[in-house]
Amino acid sequence: MGRRPRLRTALRSRSKLITIWTLLLVLAVGFRLFQWCEGKTGGRCIEQLGYFSRWIPALLVASIVIVVVRILLARVSRRPLAGEAPFVREPARHDRATIRIRGQVQRILKDTAGEVLKRKMVDLTRTLLKNEDPVGRYIHQRFLISSPALPEKETVLVFHNIAYGRLPLKRGVWLEIQGQYIHQTAKRRTWFGVQETRFGRLHFCHEPLGYIRRLPEPVQELSCRNVLVVEPPKAGKT
């Protein structure tokens, strides 16, 4: 259980270095070819390159192989392992469950002025009509957290209602968060196309259901490797 994740991480790290060095090498070779072949016909250029021209196809093939390996490793890293925690293995089954997770702020998302105005108008209208529907009504702080409990590069989106106080957030801060998990995944662009995120979002991160608090530093990552299911989803809500 412990060796396979470490092996995958090592392979991914090594493949990143190989990919970077290969791309730099291809760029350097391409620039050198441009210098050598400037003002010459194709045949004369190949003759001038001589023995070195035999390595050009090999470099191109190696680059293609490395890109394919990177794509396969990215897909393998997204497959759930048998030894993973139930939430990490099957997040969809924990829709509407109350969970507790420790993680690090990776990105803070900001609403546009138009979105803020829209939510304020919705709140005012529903207040006048005595409509208690909370959907699309309140302004939230939104941020992405990563965690040692989650696979590499995976994050959870957190919604914090500023009516319960604005959080002093910044990138890199470690937090302990308890709230209701909603399994609404999103799509993100990567070098290898559009991928769907594996996890959804957390909301109701305030009393009486949950909370958000900053962890004292330095943070021991071993204490952050579990996602605690405080309350499982109710029957009929999964």
Secondary structure, DSSP 4 states (H G I P E B T S, - for coil): --HHHHHHHHHHHHHHHHHHHHHHHHHHHHHHHHHHHTT--HHHHHHHHGGGGGHHHHHHHHHHHHHHHHHHHHHHHTSPPTTS-HHHH-GGGGTT-EEEEEEEEEEEE---HHHHHHHHHHHHHHHHTT----TTTS-EEEEEEE-TTS-TT--EEEEEEGGG------TT-EEEEEEEEE----EEEETTEEEE-S--EEE--STTT-EEEEPPSSP-GGGGS--EEEEPPPTT--
